[in-house]
Amino acid sequence: MSEENKKNNNDEKEEKTSFGADLAGFLKDLLISVLIVLFIVKVIARPVQVIGSSMYPTLQNGELGFSNVIGTKMGHIKRFDVVIIYLEEKKEYLVKRVIGLPGETVSCKDGQLYINGEAVDEPFLDQAYVAQYGDSFMSDVEEITLGDDEYYCLGDNRPHSTDSRYYGPFKKSDIVAKGILVFWPLKKMGVHTW
């Protein structure tokens, strides 16, 4: 075999080896990237899209953001936290606000929310919007005492929210993330924790 043929054979082998090594490297990098993204989404920050008007005016329909997964896993759920709730039976997510905490008694009479018999101020509500509805902004809620692992969650837009008044209290395991860092639309960019 001539020197030129040997050189051509070696070049072809190098090309095949180089392509194989490049493909293996690409697949390895892709796998690592996918695993990192999955880790971030499951453990650190869950992507969120607001669907509907149940959290108006705090959050608007179509807003996109990320929500803190670690905060709920560490047990730091407080009154007025904005949370992401997963409804297993419906395979859907809800964005709501924590109103009642484990062991508390929640009720509503004549549009006023009560926790353990005391009126609760809700500074995040749009008072002009609430005034349009008067006492019907929030229908009366029969007194309910929450269990050791139960949270009472409502939408900020009470007349247009399906929440604990419909589903009942949510278990801690139903709350998958809290707080939302809105990144779209840009003019609404910001953190909504309460």
NORGI-V336599 format. One record per run of one state. SS is the DSSP state (H for helix, E for strand, C for the rest). FROM is the first residue (numbers start at 1). TO is the last residue. If there is no record, write none. Layout:
SS_FROM_TO ; SS_FROM_TO
//
This chain:
C_1_2 ; H_3_44 ; E_45_49 ; C_50_63 ; E_64_68 ; C_69_69 ; H_70_73 ; C_74_81 ; E_82_87 ; C_88_91 ; E_92_100 ; C_101_104 ; E_105_109 ; C_110_111 ; E_112_115 ; C_116_117 ; E_118_119 ; C_120_126 ; H_127_137 ; C_138_140 ; E_141_145 ; C_146_149 ; E_150_154 ; C_155_157 ; H_158_160 ; C_161_163 ; H_164_167 ; C_168_169 ; E_170_171 ; H_172_174 ; E_175_184 ; C_185_185 ; H_186_188 ; C_189_189 ; E_190_192 ; C_193_194
//
